[in-house]
Amino acid sequence: MDQINVKIKQEKGRIDKVLSDLLKDHSRSQIQQWLKDQNITVNGEITRPNYKVKENDEISINVPEPEELDVLAEDIPIEIVYEDDDVLVVNKPQGMVVHPSAGHQHGTLVNALLYHIKDLSSINGIIRPGIVHRIDKDTSGLLMVAKNDKAHIALAEQLKDKTSLRKYVALVHGEISHDKGEINAPIGRSKNDRKMQAVIEGGKPAVTHFEVLERFEGYTLVQLQLETGRTHQIRVHMKYIGFPVAGDPLYGPRKTLKGNGQFLHAEVLGFKHPTTGQMMVFEAPLPDLFEKTLDQLRNND
């Protein structure tokens, strides 16, 4: 077990905030977990998570050994759009779960990444190595993956600071009359169904911008840009304004277009490279089924 020692000089504030500012290679969430696990002492004593540091405090952190990964590497083909020593960008197919869970131990993106990639960041633990953000099982498109902890922290900060670029394309029920719009409505767990999210008072702030790309009889193709990244955000917001995503088994109507789930695709992903600082933007074409469905709608008009 490694130990990190820090002496407070003029820093002020909560211990997790101060340590995350001082220790650039460790995220605030990681430090909060160490506090929760009682791996951090102040002046030789176990400290509270909300402790505010004082001048000359001597802080010691016992860094636990990384847990042995108990997720199988599986030879599953994945489309790697870009890769270097710090990051990779993957075009996830519709139907693939991002990381293992109780009901999905195999066939996930993480199982595939462990087979194809030698090094992945450890910040999100043994179940989600390298995973900085996720998209739903039945949403296709681009994901950024971190290959080391420094890159992971830098990419996660961009998501938090809303400086990364994430644009989606969705086919929704109904004909949206206006060309552009913004949905600013807080999202939290539904009080009626624990498996669902909903726009609720007291939920977490959530902002989605949309622009109409094409209109069909009974449907609209839209491009959406996320400011925030709440669970099911696009699906919840589009249902909230009365234009649910086509094919969505959870938030859409029963009578909908045939497909493999919601017609939602993470088309554009942009971020500053964690080492070079260069802005990098990637784009993934719509899946074949999505394109075929659009062609059918065009032919019907």
Buried (B, 14 or more C-beta within 10 A) or exposed (E): EEEBEBEBEEBEEBBBBBBBEBBEEBBBEBBBBBBEEEBBBBEEEEBEBEBEBEEEBEBBBBBEEEEEBEBEBBEBEBEBBBBEEBBBBBBBBBEBBBBBEEEBEEBBBBBBBBBBBEEBBBBBBBBBBBBBBBBBBBBBBBBBBBBBBBBBBBBBBBBEEEEBBBBBBBBBBBEBEEEEBEBEBBBBBBEEEEEBBBBBEEBEEBBBBBBBBEBBEEBBBBBBBBBBBBBBBBBBBBBBBEBBBBBBEBBBEEEBBEBBBBBBBBBBBBBBBBBEEEEBEBEBEBBEBBEEBBEEBEEEE
